[in-house]
Amino acid sequence: MQSDLPIRKIIHVDMDAFYASVEQMDFPELKGKPIAVGGSEKRGVVSAASYEARKFGVKSAMSGLQAKRLCPDLIFVKPRFERYRDISKKIRAIFFDYTDLVEPLSLDEAYLDVTINKKGNPSASLIAQEIRQRIFNEVGLTASAGISINKFIAKVASDYNKPNGQKTVNPEDVLLFLEDLDIRKFYGVGKVTAEKMYQLGIFTGKDLKAKSIDYLDTHFGKSGRYYYHVVRGIHNSEVKPNRIRKSLAAERTFSENLSSEIFMLEKLKHIAQEVSKRLTKNKVAGKTITLKIKYSDFTIQTRSKTLPYFVSDTSLILDTVKTLLAQEKINNSVRLLGISISNLNTETKGQTEQKSVSIQLKFGF
């Protein structure tokens, strides 16, 4: 099936080990050394790891204890999120010199639609190269980029030549690129899904493409249709400059486990204040409040309550959190508490119809 939709030129820019690279830039004594932002050798979780640390297997979301075991010389650095946000703003300002169609995914990555761009440059590859060079010259950090016809392929491609590299998947090369791709490289296929696919004999994009839509629906539910389309180069999600935030949260890992609910409430008061501050800053409020509890054995429990009205005030958030904490007896000591607010008043409902796109045309990538 063909579509009248024009082929887009999408760039996915991904900063290289962003938090860790900022620390190494600001503190030259850390350059060339394995560092982990966040956590400690006794507590907490790694937020980011330098490439020197990654060589030892250290990665984000890993416990500080495990990271230290893998890399005995690992240096833990306290995160400085205000600094990361300031640098992120400078990087985004560069993006907007080329297009207003910029969709940030986080502080360190974004999609850009440069099909029509402010520079009048027909080559998305040259634009990506120029952006990366400007980030290096003006900010002092390196970035990688993926360039292709849609967001899915651009994101996959940006990981190909990291760090400080880029990869272009031209329209005529998309199908072969996807067929040769290891299933673990598919954006949206996590570790558990990859294992399930392996058990079903699906190891590459070519294997995935051989499965019918009914087969994929049966084995992967709603995600089956997504896999069926993306392996055929079909992913028409537009670059959305005003990406809607769906939740907002704050959490704390404690230096010592908490066993008293009185101490927990004291910590939750500060977390609720932080959440309220972020809600106010983003000019949003929410109805669903979720309490996250991570126990000393690393098991995680969440308790949620949806209110009939939107809240952003600290006292209202805390009142609900107190109710959630008392909902069930705490039977183990606690290492982390978190509060998240969802069902925000910025959310809109609607579905984007999945269409197919011809990828047979050649044009200046």
Secondary structure by P-SEA (a helix, b strand, c coil): ccccccccbbbbbbcccaaaaaaaaaccccccbbbbccccccbbbbccccaaaaaacccccccaaaaaaacccbbbbbbbaaaaaaaaaaaaaaaaaccccccccccccccccccccccccccaaaaaaaaaaaaaaaccccccccccccaaaaaaaaacccccccccccccaaaaaaaaccccccccccaaaaaaaaaaccccaaaaaaccaaaaaaccccaaaaaaccccccccccccccccccccbbbbbbccccccaaaaaaaaaaaaaaaaaaaaaacccccbbbbbbbccccbbbbbbbbcccccccaaaaaaaaaaaaaccccccccccccccccccccbbbbbbbbbbbbccccccc
